[in-house]
Amino acid sequence: MTNKNTVNEETVERRHMKPKQVQKGVFKHDMTAGNAVLTLLAIIADVLVIYFMFNTTRFATLSKTAFILVNVAVLALLILINILAMFAIRTRKVRLFVTSGVLICTILGFGAYGAYAAAKVNKNIDKITNTTVEESVSTSLVVYNGEGSENLTDVSQLDGRTVGYASGTHTAELGKNQIDSKGIRASYQEYQDYSSVILALFSGDIDCAVLPTNYASIFQNESGMSDALKQTASILDFEDTVTVTNKAGADKDITKEPFTVLLIGNADGLSDTMILCSVNPISMTVTMSSLARDS
C-alpha cells in the first residue's frame, strides 16, 4: 500500500508541475563579455563628449546662454543613454541592448569627431594668438665677382674682410654667429636694409653681404640690378630656427567691436595680393575689398 500511495502522489505532483516559461526577447546565453564591451564603449563616448565640451569653453563668449543650454542638453542626453545601457544590462532584453548600443556608438562617433575638430581648431587659434612662434630662417653669405673685385670662393677667405648686414634682421644675427663660430675675424658694417647692403656690395664698400637665401628673386625687379645680380654668388648657405616674439596688439574685444584685418599675399618679398577685411562680429558679416598693389 505504501508503495502504491507514493507512486500516486508522484504522479499527481508531475501533473500539477508546469513547464518553465522562456521569456521572449531576452538573451539566453551569458552576456558578460557583451556587457563589458557596452560599458567600455559608454565610458569612451562619455569621455570624448566631455573632452569636446571642455575644449569649446573658450567660445562661450559668443553666446553664454546658448552655450549653457547646449551643454545641459548634451549632458542630459548622456545621462539618459547611460541609464538605458544600465537597464539593458540588468534586464538582458535584446531590443533594449541593441538600441542602447546603437545610441552609444552614434554618440561615440560624434564625440570622436568633435574632440578631433575642437583640438584642431584650438591648435590653429593658439598659433595665431601665441606671442612666441618658431620660424625657420635661410641665410646666405653673398660675394660679388664683378669687375675690379676680388674673387672669393670660400668663407675662410673672409678673415680680415668687411661683412655687411641689415640691422634688426634674423639673417644678420645668424650670419655673424656662423662666421664667428668658424673662428674667422671679420669686421662688420651695419646698414638699414637689404637694399643698402647689396648696393654696398656692388660698390665695393664691403666684401661680403649677409642676405636671405632668396635674395636674387627679391631684387630681380629692381632697376639696374639684374646684370649685377648675375655676378653674385653664395659662398655659404645655412638655415636655422629662431624664436620670434609678436608685439602685443590693441586691447579690444573683437567678439563685440568691429575690426579690420589686412591680408597680404607675400611671395619672395613682394606683396602680390592685398585684401582689406572689415569684420562686424555682431551681425556676423565680413566685407572684403581688394587693394591695388601700387596703391
Residue pairs with C-beta under 8 A, 6 or more apart in sequence:
22 28
25 93
25 94
25 95
26 91
26 92
26 93
26 94
27 34
27 92
27 93
27 94
27 97
31 89
31 92
31 97
34 97
35 89
38 85
38 88
38 89
38 97
38 100
38 101
38 104
39 85
39 89
41 101
41 104
41 105
41 108
42 81
42 82
42 85
42 104
44 108
45 78
45 81
45 104
45 107
45 108
45 111
46 78
46 82
47 111
48 108
48 111
48 112
48 114
48 115
49 74
49 78
49 107
49 110
49 111
49 114
51 111
51 115
51 118
52 111
52 114
52 115
52 118
53 71
53 74
55 115
55 118
55 119
55 122
56 67
56 118
57 67
58 122
58 125
59 67
60 67
60 68
61 255
62 255
77 107
78 107
81 100
81 103
81 104
81 107
84 96
84 99
84 100
84 103
85 100
85 104
87 96
87 100
88 96
88 97
88 99
88 100
88 101
89 97
127 133
130 246
131 245
131 246
131 248
132 243
132 244
132 245
132 246
133 243
133 244
133 246
134 241
134 242
134 243
134 244
135 170
135 241
135 242
135 243
135 244
136 239
136 240
136 241
137 170
137 171
137 174
137 212
137 239
137 240
137 241
137 242
138 212
138 213
138 214
138 237
138 238
138 239
139 170
139 171
139 174
139 175
139 178
139 210
139 211
139 212
139 213
139 237
139 238
139 239
139 240
140 210
140 211
140 212
140 213
140 215
140 234
140 236
140 237
140 238
141 155
141 158
141 163
141 175
141 178
141 179
141 208
141 209
141 210
141 234
141 235
141 236
142 198
142 201
142 208
142 209
142 210
142 211
142 215
142 232
142 233
142 234
142 235
143 149
143 152
143 201
143 207
143 208
143 209
143 232
143 233
143 234
143 235
144 201
144 202
144 204
144 209
144 228
144 231
144 232
145 151
145 152
145 231
145 232
145 233
146 202
146 228
146 231
148 204
149 204
150 207
152 158
152 161
152 207
152 208
152 235
153 233
153 235
154 235
155 179
155 182
155 184
155 235
155 236
156 182
156 184
157 235
158 179
158 184
158 186
158 207
158 208
159 184
159 185
159 186
160 185
160 186
160 187
161 186
161 187
161 207
161 208
162 186
162 187
162 188
162 189
162 205
162 206
162 207
162 208
163 175
163 176
163 179
163 186
163 187
163 188
163 189
163 206
163 207
163 208
163 209
163 210
164 188
164 189
164 190
164 191
164 197
164 200
164 201
164 205
164 206
164 208
164 209
164 210
165 171
165 172
165 175
165 176
165 188
165 189
165 190
165 191
165 197
165 209
165 210
166 172
166 190
166 191
166 192
166 193
166 194
166 196
166 197
166 210
167 190
167 191
167 192
169 194
170 242
170 244
171 210
171 211
171 212
172 210
173 242
174 210
174 238
174 240
174 242
175 210
176 188
176 210
178 236
178 238
179 186
186 208
189 200
189 205
189 206
191 197
191 200
194 211
194 212
194 215
194 218
194 219
195 219
195 222
197 206
197 209
197 210
197 211
198 209
198 211
198 215
198 219
198 225
200 206
200 209
201 208
201 209
201 232
202 225
202 228
208 235
212 218
212 269
213 234
213 237
213 239
214 268
214 269
215 232
216 229
216 232
217 268
217 269
218 268
218 269
218 270
219 225
219 229
220 226
220 229
221 270
252 259
254 279
254 281
255 281
256 281
256 282
257 281
258 278
258 279
258 280
258 281
258 282
259 278
259 279
259 281
260 276
260 277
260 278
260 279
261 276
261 277
261 279
262 274
262 275
262 276
262 277
263 273
263 274
263 275
263 276
263 277
264 271
264 273
264 274
265 271
265 272
265 273
265 274
266 272
271 293
272 293
273 290
273 293
274 290
274 291
274 292
274 293
275 288
275 289
275 290
275 291
276 288
276 289
276 290
276 291
277 286
277 287
277 288
277 289
278 286
278 287
278 288
278 289
279 285
279 286
280 286
280 287
